[in-house]
């Protein structure tokens, strides 16, 4: 009888020590759950996701990290497109239901706005379509039982493309953006920040400040070399802001030095390779239409390849502990 009681006590201690408290879960918002990241070409590039995964794995090596990022170039949340675009811009709502059904996320991060203003002066109809698209996105995600975190659009930097900018009243598009398109994106970001009961991470204000600080040192400097798409430094700042909001205990060093250091670390390289493989596999499996329709029926190949990279990452983490 005593031996049986001892066994029960041991089992209870094992279960108690292995279970995570609600406080543990709340303080690790991207761990121990399936996370889906949606967005446009900036998210499809995925470098900020690489930085995120690297720091999250490095600082919490014993926690489960399960992030699937399926950004799609040219995509909007509004459904709007410009007449001279090579094809109608894809809208996330055309693939959202399938993404939620196949991936079954517990948490969704979504970054939209850069394409939704159609690189033009602020327009009431487009702004209304953006608001409706975001509102519908929130409802669809929450109806599945998942939570959502919105990322504001990143800044627009007109300085590197001054010869392509359009003035008020002139034809405006992605080829000839409105010269103050940054102001339009700031208005979109400000509206997102006013949404009640939804977590919003303001990448726009954070990166705008970083951009101003950089230009004060050198007016010709930028981390958005084509005016729209951040380079590695810009993606680093995106990840840094997300981490500072969700994991304030993770303190990151100077951007330039840190990016150059991190990019050659085995953990970063393995995590980046895993993210790219997984992103492409799930993007195609969920399916999308971008000029042409892409739909894969096979996700098992991706899953098996990811398992091999998981082993590589685990070995890298174990080696770093020694």
Buried (B, 14 or more C-beta within 10 A) or exposed (E): EEEEEEEEEEEEEEEEEEEEEEEEEEEBBBBBBBBBBBBBBBBBBBBBBBBBBBBBBBBBBEBEBBBBBBBBBBBBBBBBBBEEBEEBBBBBBEBBEBBBEBBEBBBBBBBBBBBBBBBBBBBEEBBEBBBEBBEBBBEBBBEBEBBBBBBBBBBBBBBBBEEBBBEEEEEBBBEBBBBBBBBBBBBBBEBBBEBEEBBBBBBBBBBBEBBEEBBEEEEEEBBBBEBBBBBBBBBBBBBBBBBBBBBEEBEBEEBEEBBEEBBEBBBBBBBBBBBBBBBBBBBBBBBBBBEEEBEBEEBEEBEEBBEEBEEBBEEBBEEEEE
